């Protein structure tokens, strides 16, 4: 009984350590990806106002079916 409780505690601590390690590694990457997406959205919004033709061509390039 005591061995089971101790084992569950050790596994829980290892899980918390793994979550912290994953968070330290991947959260900065997720933050960087969000920043890049926001900058891209702002640039595209400015293009819609300033140069609608260029924005339309960009949208067509992104949405066109791929040909390999």
C-alpha positions in Angstrom: 0.0 0.0 0.0 2.7 2.4 1.0 4.8 1.4 -2.0 1.9 2.1 -4.4 1.3 5.6 -2.9 5.0 6.4 -3.2 5.1 5.2 -6.8 2.1 7.3 -7.7 3.8 10.3 -6.1 7.1 9.7 -8.0 5.2 9.3 -11.3 3.2 12.6 -10.6 6.5 14.5 -10.0 8.1 13.1 -13.1 5.0 14.2 -15.1 5.1 17.7 -13.7 8.8 17.9 -14.5 8.1 16.7 -18.1 5.3 19.3 -18.5 7.6 22.1 -17.3 10.3 20.9 -19.7 7.9 20.8 -22.6 6.6 24.3 -21.7 10.1 25.8 -21.5 10.9 24.4 -24.9 7.7 25.0 -26.9 5.9 28.0 -25.5 8.5 30.5 -26.8 8.1 28.9 -30.3 4.3 29.2 -30.1 4.7 32.9 -29.0 7.0 33.5 -32.0 4.6 31.9 -34.4 1.7 34.0 -33.0 3.8 37.2 -33.5 4.6 36.3 -37.1 1.0 35.6 -37.8 -0.1 38.9 -36.3 2.5 40.8 -38.3 1.4 39.0 -41.5 -2.2 39.9 -40.8 -1.3 43.6 -40.3 0.7 43.7 -43.5 -2.1 42.0 -45.4 -4.6 44.5 -44.0 -2.5 47.4 -45.0 -2.1 45.9 -48.5 -5.9 45.6 -48.8 -6.2 49.4 -48.2 -3.2 50.6 -50.1 -2.9 48.1 -53.0 -6.0 45.9 -53.4 -4.7 44.4 -56.6 -1.5 43.2 -55.0 -3.5 41.8 -52.1 -5.8 39.9 -54.5 -2.8 38.4 -56.3 -1.3 37.3 -53.0 -4.6 35.8 -51.9 -4.8 34.0 -55.3 -1.3 32.6 -54.9 -1.9 31.3 -51.4 -5.3 29.8 -52.3 -4.4 28.3 -55.7 -4.2 24.5 -55.9 -0.7 23.2 -55.9 0.8 21.7 -59.0 3.8 19.4 -58.5 
